[in-house]
């Protein structure tokens, strides 16, 4: 279950950002998770919950948004969203498509509270 190592990496990033931004706390981490990223969102949430207390992020919430698969057609130039993993352009039927989205996971933003000076 690699979701634990992913959660650990997210928390490490949060720790570096908290220090760099001189933040008192991080309220939320916003993730964009592609359907093809290989990440099980529920397992990631469980791993994050299990690890956050040990890493000093007890109040931090993990917010996720799932990204659909999108492709760009090399034949007709159309950009399309796919509802299933059938890599054919819905416009022209060509198999000459490249994945344009839905295959990555990224931290979109973090909500932090700055230290009072």
SVG drawing of the C-alpha trace seen along z (x, -y; Angstrom):
<svg xmlns="http://www.w3.org/2000/svg" viewBox="-18 -41 30 43">
<polyline fill="none" stroke="black" stroke-width="0.4" points="0.0,0.0 2.0,-3.0 -0.6,-5.5 1.3,-5.6 4.5,-6.7 2.5,-9.3 0.9,-10.6 4.3,-10.8 5.6,-12.8 2.6,-15.2 3.2,-15.7 7.0,-16.3 6.1,-18.9 3.7,-20.5 6.4,-20.6 8.9,-22.3 6.2,-24.9 5.1,-25.6 8.7,-26.4 9.4,-28.3 6.2,-30.4 6.7,-30.8 3.2,-29.4 1.6,-28.5 -0.4,-25.7 -1.7,-24.2 -5.4,-24.0 -5.9,-22.1 -4.0,-20.4 -5.8,-20.5 -4.9,-17.6 -5.8,-17.0 -5.7,-13.3 -6.0,-11.9 -8.1,-8.8 -5.0,-7.2 -2.6,-8.3 -2.7,-4.9 -3.7,-6.5 -6.6,-5.1 -8.2,-8.2 -9.8,-6.4 -6.6,-4.6 -4.7,-7.9 -7.2,-9.6 -6.8,-6.8 -3.0,-6.9 -3.0,-10.7 -5.3,-10.5 -3.1,-7.8 0.1,-9.7 -0.8,-13.4 -1.0,-13.3 2.5,-11.8 3.9,-14.5 2.3,-17.5 -0.5,-18.1 -3.5,-17.0 -5.7,-19.8 -4.8,-19.5 -7.5,-18.4 -6.9,-16.5 -9.2,-17.8 -9.2,-15.9 -10.6,-16.5 -10.5,-13.8 -9.5,-14.7 -11.0,-12.8 -8.9,-11.4 -8.4,-13.9 -6.8,-13.2 -5.6,-15.2 -6.1,-13.7 -3.1,-13.7 -5.4,-13.2 -8.1,-15.8 -6.7,-18.0 -9.7,-17.6 -9.4,-17.6 -11.8,-15.3 -12.6,-13.9 -12.9,-10.1 -15.5,-8.3 -13.7,-5.0 -10.2,-3.8 -10.8,-3.4 -8.1,-5.5 -9.9,-6.5 -10.8,-10.0 -14.6,-10.4 -14.6,-12.9 -12.9,-11.1 -12.3,-7.5 -8.5,-7.7 -6.3,-5.8 -3.6,-8.5 -4.3,-10.2 -2.0,-11.3 -3.0,-11.6 -3.4,-15.3 -4.6,-14.9 -5.9,-12.6 -2.6,-10.7 -1.0,-12.8 -1.4,-13.8 -0.5,-17.3 -0.8,-19.5 -2.9,-22.4 -2.6,-24.6 -2.3,-24.6 -4.3,-26.7 -2.1,-28.0 -2.3,-30.3 0.7,-32.6 2.3,-33.2 1.4,-36.4 4.4,-38.6"/>
</svg>
